[in-house]
Amino acid sequence: MVEKSLVMGFENELGKKVNVSVKDVIDEVTSDKANEIMDLIVSKKVFKTDGGFLVKKVSCGIVTKETTEISIR
């Protein structure tokens, strides 16, 4: 089984890095779409952390995780 997650890195008001992950992301995520989503998260103050709201985009990537089930008896 393969899982894909969009991992977006932000900086909060105290300058600490915070990651926001979205599981089961579609294959068609483009750089433009990811930037648009991240800009919206920052401008609308969607998430508030212990260090305040997210104020700056830092990084973004798609993480792929593959799990191989092992039969047990």
Backbone bond lengths (Angstrom), bond angles and torsions (degrees), N, CA, C in turn:
res aa  C-N    CA-C-N  psi(-1)  N-CA   C-N-CA  omega(-1)  CA-C   N-CA-C  phi
1 M - - - 1.452 - - 1.530 108.60 -
2 V 1.337 116.19 134.77 1.461 121.89 179.84 1.525 108.98 -114.66
3 E 1.321 115.77 129.07 1.465 122.09 177.36 1.520 108.64 -116.22
4 K 1.329 116.06 137.12 1.459 120.72 176.41 1.518 108.87 -119.90
5 S 1.327 115.58 134.30 1.463 121.54 178.31 1.523 109.22 -129.38
6 L 1.321 115.27 139.08 1.465 121.13 172.50 1.519 106.40 -89.08
7 V 1.325 116.75 119.68 1.463 121.47 -178.95 1.527 107.86 -111.74
8 M 1.333 114.76 114.81 1.467 121.49 -177.78 1.520 109.24 -109.20
9 G 1.316 116.27 125.72 1.457 121.46 179.76 1.518 111.15 -100.81
10 F 1.327 115.39 132.75 1.465 121.88 179.86 1.517 109.52 -129.36
11 E 1.330 115.13 166.36 1.459 122.15 170.53 1.524 106.65 -112.33
12 N 1.338 115.85 136.28 1.472 118.39 177.77 1.530 110.06 -93.08
13 E 1.320 116.38 -177.30 1.465 121.39 -175.51 1.527 113.60 -61.72
14 L 1.337 117.19 -23.72 1.474 120.26 178.16 1.527 112.16 -92.43
15 G 1.346 117.05 4.65 1.459 120.60 178.36 1.521 114.19 83.48
16 K 1.309 118.13 10.31 1.470 122.10 179.34 1.522 109.35 -88.45
17 K 1.339 116.75 143.66 1.457 121.66 178.33 1.522 109.98 -80.70
18 V 1.326 115.59 135.38 1.459 122.79 179.59 1.530 107.85 -131.84
19 N 1.332 117.20 131.66 1.463 121.64 177.03 1.524 110.25 -102.07
20 V 1.316 114.70 140.24 1.461 122.22 173.34 1.520 106.29 -121.26
21 S 1.338 116.76 124.19 1.463 121.61 -177.91 1.515 110.91 -112.71
22 V 1.326 114.71 140.88 1.459 121.94 175.19 1.526 106.94 -121.65
23 K 1.340 116.32 115.93 1.462 120.92 -178.10 1.521 111.06 -79.05
24 D 1.328 114.11 159.81 1.469 122.82 175.27 1.521 112.49 55.95
25 V 1.322 115.75 43.55 1.462 121.67 -179.55 1.532 109.31 -70.97
26 I 1.332 116.13 146.79 1.461 120.62 179.96 1.529 110.49 -74.84
27 D 1.326 116.21 157.66 1.459 121.19 -178.00 1.520 112.97 -69.00
28 E 1.315 117.22 -21.96 1.461 121.38 -173.66 1.527 113.89 -86.87
29 V 1.313 119.58 18.03 1.462 120.87 178.04 1.530 108.28 -68.93
30 T 1.333 115.15 122.16 1.460 120.49 -179.81 1.527 109.79 -104.68
31 S 1.299 116.05 166.64 1.460 121.42 176.48 1.530 110.34 -60.29
32 D 1.324 116.20 -41.82 1.465 120.08 179.64 1.526 111.33 -62.24
33 K 1.321 116.78 -45.09 1.469 121.03 -178.96 1.530 110.57 -66.20
34 A 1.338 117.87 -42.41 1.463 121.13 179.00 1.525 110.73 -62.22
35 N 1.339 117.26 -43.03 1.463 121.27 177.75 1.523 111.54 -63.38
36 E 1.326 116.40 -39.48 1.458 121.20 178.90 1.537 110.47 -62.95
37 I 1.315 116.55 -44.77 1.465 121.24 178.92 1.526 110.84 -63.42
38 M 1.317 116.51 -45.26 1.463 120.76 -178.95 1.531 111.37 -65.19
39 D 1.331 117.05 -40.88 1.469 120.56 176.95 1.527 110.86 -61.20
40 L 1.325 116.54 -40.27 1.462 121.62 178.80 1.528 111.30 -64.70
41 I 1.335 116.38 -42.33 1.475 120.90 178.45 1.527 110.41 -59.99
42 V 1.330 116.86 -43.17 1.469 120.87 -179.75 1.535 110.87 -69.81
43 S 1.324 117.18 -48.44 1.469 120.03 -174.43 1.529 113.34 -68.16
44 K 1.323 117.37 -33.09 1.469 121.17 -178.46 1.531 112.93 -92.93
45 K 1.346 116.18 0.29 1.469 121.18 -179.95 1.529 110.93 51.05
46 V 1.332 114.70 53.76 1.462 122.23 -175.71 1.528 111.77 -66.94
47 F 1.333 117.41 -40.19 1.466 121.11 -176.43 1.524 110.90 -119.57
48 K 1.330 115.55 136.01 1.461 121.72 174.02 1.525 107.72 -118.41
49 T 1.321 116.29 127.29 1.457 121.88 -179.44 1.529 109.51 -106.22
50 D 1.317 116.30 -179.91 1.467 120.27 174.77 1.530 111.04 -58.79
51 G 1.334 116.07 -26.60 1.462 121.08 -179.87 1.513 113.39 -98.08
52 G 1.317 117.22 15.77 1.458 121.03 178.52 1.519 112.38 100.33
53 F 1.313 115.19 -171.42 1.460 121.37 -178.37 1.525 111.14 -70.47
54 L 1.325 115.36 159.45 1.460 121.01 174.97 1.525 107.51 -76.87
55 V 1.347 116.43 128.01 1.461 119.73 -171.98 1.530 114.69 -121.48
56 K 1.342 116.86 -11.12 1.464 118.34 -174.80 1.523 110.05 -152.77
57 K 1.336 116.13 139.26 1.464 121.45 174.01 1.531 108.52 -77.58
58 V 1.336 116.10 138.68 1.464 120.14 -179.88 1.522 111.79 -120.87
59 S 1.330 117.28 -43.92 1.461 120.53 -176.35 1.525 109.96 -158.55
60 C 1.324 114.98 165.35 1.461 119.63 177.64 1.524 108.43 -159.72
61 G 1.325 116.07 140.37 1.458 119.64 177.99 1.514 111.18 -165.66
62 I 1.327 114.73 164.17 1.456 120.88 174.78 1.518 107.46 -104.65
63 V 1.328 115.67 123.92 1.464 122.11 179.32 1.520 107.16 -102.54
64 T 1.333 115.43 127.97 1.459 121.45 179.36 1.523 108.47 -110.31
65 K 1.337 115.14 128.93 1.465 121.63 -179.63 1.519 108.22 -123.41
66 E 1.308 116.41 125.38 1.462 120.75 178.57 1.516 109.48 -112.51
67 T 1.331 115.60 128.46 1.461 121.64 179.47 1.527 108.58 -116.67
68 T 1.300 115.45 129.25 1.456 121.21 175.33 1.519 108.18 -108.35
69 E 1.321 115.95 117.50 1.469 121.02 -179.65 1.525 109.00 -71.84
70 I 1.325 115.33 140.94 1.455 121.93 177.76 1.533 107.21 -117.41
71 S 1.306 115.19 127.73 1.463 120.44 179.91 1.521 109.69 -71.55
72 I 1.338 114.81 131.52 1.468 119.24 175.77 1.514 108.72 -119.98
73 R 1.340 116.03 152.43 1.460 120.79 -178.64 1.493 109.90 -124.58
